[in-house]
Amino acid sequence: MRSPTPPGTTEERARALAPRLRADQVFSHVTAAAIIGVPLPRRIERDLRLHVTTIGVDQALRVRGAVGHRARYGTVRWSHARGVPISHPADTFVALATLLTLDELIVAGDALVGWLGWLTVDELTAAVRRRRRIRGIVKLRAALLEIRVGSRSPGETRTRLALVRRGLPEPALNHDVVVDGVWIACVDLAYPEARVAIEYESDLHRTDPGTFKKDLTRGEHLKDVDWWLVRSTADDLGRNVDRFVWRIRRLLDVGTAGRHDTRSTALR
């Protein structure tokens, strides 16, 4: 295909290749996921190849820069997004199991049922049940058990997984802190009984002045009502994860006992 300018994004590359697709072919796997906004790991983003599935009995697409797949009729449904044919978002999720780790698959599922709003958990579950004999089915079933509605970023999902897998209770997601009938803040994750809030800090929180100021104000407002705010980063979920979880566990122990509540009895 010829293009007046080199296509840079996955969507642009898909638009360039779309005229070559037959009526029985759709963009699928990580290509379809990228087109509808599903967060993907960097190793996947660096791979510029486009994934295309042929639905039916004809041969898979063989084009330089593309990866061809085949699927039987009835196993993958057609959809459209950004002006190109793609596999249905639920079927796209199923296909991701062959390319992503378990945690990466959970992040994708959280996005689809959460901030992207493409699907419900029931729709994801139904799609997995339809393909119960495919490669990656064990991983898909495991992911379904840990996908949650309410997460708004990959960092929030990874923070939740780090806490729960190390024995802590499951936190509330995007929790509104309300004290004495007054709304204080909405926090990424929270343990309301212990008054512990957790915010995942991406690079945007550091580089965007507006976001940085908003974060500072939120933290001060939470302190005013005796809530602890813990900020987590990529390092806290990587090499420092055990220490991070230990800090949260200690705060939960103290907070549940009420020992950090300095408000007078009249204000409680």
N, C-alpha and C positions, 0 to 999 in steps of 0.2 A: 504494500500500500504506500501511496505517496501522501505526504503531509507538508503544508507550507512552512510549518515550524515543528521542531522535534517534540513529540508528546512527552510531558514530564511526569504526570501523575498516572496512577493506575486507571482512573476514569478516562483520561485523555488517550492512553494507549488502547483501551477497550473501544473507544469511539473510532479510532483509526482502523482497528481490525474488524469491527462490526459488519461492514459491507461484505466481508469474505465469508461470514457465517451463513449456513443454510438454515432453513426454517426449523430443523430438528436440533439445532445447536444453541447452547446458552453459555454465558460465562458462569463459572462455578468456583467452588472451593475458596481459596483465599482471595481470588480476584473478585468474585461476587461479594465476599465479606468486606473487602476494602471499598467497593463501590457504595455499599449501604452504610459505611461508617463504622464497622466493627473494628475495635482496636486490635492490632496485630503486633507480634514481637518484631524487633528490628531485623532479625535474620530473615524474616519473611518479606519485610518491606524492601530489603536490599535485592531480593530476587525479582528481576523485572519481567520474568515470563508470565504470560497470561494463561489461566486455566480455562479450558472449554470442554464442556460435556456434550456428547452426542447422545440424544435420547432415542433409542430404537435399535435397529439392526445394522444401520450403516456404519462404516468405519469411522474411527476417531479422527479428529482434525490433525493434519500433519502440516504445520506451518512453522517456519523458523521463528523463535521467540514465543512459542505457545506450547502448552502441555495438553495433550488430548486425552480425554477420558470417555468411557462409554457407560451408559446406564440403560436398563430395561425400561420399557414403557410402564408407566404407573409408579415408578420408584422415585423419579425426580420430576417436580412440577415446574412449569414455566412461570416467570414473573418479569416485570420490567422495572428498571430504576435508572435514573439519570439518562434516559433515552436509549438504553441498550438492553438486550434480553439477558436475564440472569436466572439462576435457579432460585426457587422460592426460599426466603430467608430460613425457614425451618429445615429445609433440605440442605441448604448451605451449611448450617450448623452441624448437621450430621456428617457432611463431607469433611469438615475441619478436623474431625477426630483422627484422620490419617496423617495430618501435618502438624498438629499442635500437641503440646504436653497437656496433662490433666489440668494444671492450674491455668494455662493459657486458654484452654477450652472453657473453663469456668468464667474467666474474665469475659470471653466472647458471649457466653450465655447470659451473664449479668447485664451486659450491654444491650442485648437483643430484647430482654424482658424488662429492662430498666430504662436508662436515660434515652435510648434510641426508640423504644416503644414499638418495635416491629412485631413482636410476638407476645403471647402469654406463656406461662410455664406449661399449661395444659397442651398448647400447640407444640411446644418443644417435645414434651413427653410423647405425644401421639406420633410425631415424626420419627422418634427413636424406636418406638414399638413397631412401626411399619417396616423397619430395616433391621430386624433383630438378628440377622445372620451375617451382617457385613463385618468387614475388618474394622476394629476399633469399638465394637459394641460394648465391651467391658468398660472402656474409658468413658464412653457416652453415658452409660448408666451411673457410673461413679460421679460424673460431672452433674447430672441431674439432681443428685442428692445434696449438692452444695451450692447450686445456683439460687440466688435470692433476688426478689424484687426490691428495689429501693437504692441499690448502689448507683452512684453517679460518676464513677471513674474507675479505671483499672487499679489505681493506687488504693482506693477504698476497698475493693475486692481483695487485693493481696493482703491488706492489713487485717481484714476480717479472718481470712484463712490462717494467717500466722497466729492470731490469738486463739482461735477455736481449736486448731490442731495441736496446740500446746496446753490444752486442758482448761482454758478459760471459757466462761459462758459466752453464748453468742450475743454480740452487742446489737443494740437498736441502730438502724440505719437512717441517716439524715433525720436525726431526732430534733424536734423543737423543744428547747428548754424554756419552760414556763414556770415562773416563781410568783406565788401570791397573785395569780391571774394575769401577770405581766409577761409578755413574750420577751425573752432575752436574746436568743440566738438559735440558729439551726446549725447543728454540728454533724460532721460526717458519720461518726460512730459514737455511741454513748452507752454508759451503764448508769441509768437514772438513779437507781437506789443508792449507789455509791457516789453520785454526783461527779462522775469522771467522763470527760469528753475527749475525743481523739480526732484530730484533723490531719489528713494526709497532705503534706506540702510538696507539690511538684515544682519544677523550675518556674512555672508561671507565677507562683506565689512570691518568688524571689525577684523576678525580673519585671513584673508589671506593677507600677507604682500604686495604681488604684486597688489592686488585689492585696498588695502588701499592707496598705493603710487599713483596709477593711479587716484583715486578719488581726492586726494589732488591736483595733477597737473591739472586735469580738472577744478576744482574750481578756481584755480589761473588764468588759461587762460580765463575763463569766466569773471572774475573780470576785467581783462585787457581791455575787450571790453565793459565794463559797462553793463554786465548782472548780475542779481541777481541769486544766486544758493541757493535753499532751500532744505535741506535734511529732508526727512520724515522717520519715523520709525514706528514700530508696535504700540508704545504708541501714536503717533500722529494720528493714525487711530482708536484708542480705546478711552480711557478715556479723551485724550487731543484733540479730533478731532475738537471741536468747536473753540478752540484757534488756531489750525493749519490752519483751513479754514479762520479764521479772518486775520491771518498774510498774507495769499496769497491774500485775497481780498484787503487788504491795499496796498500791493505791486503792484497789478494790477492798482489800482487807481493812485498811484504815477507814475508808469512806463508808463501808457498810456498817461499821461500828459507830459511825457518826462523830469520830474524834476530831475531824477537821472542820466541823461546822462551827463557826465563831459567831453566828447570829444569835441575838438574844432570844429567849423563849417566846417573847411577845411577837417576834417577827417570823417564827417558824410556823 
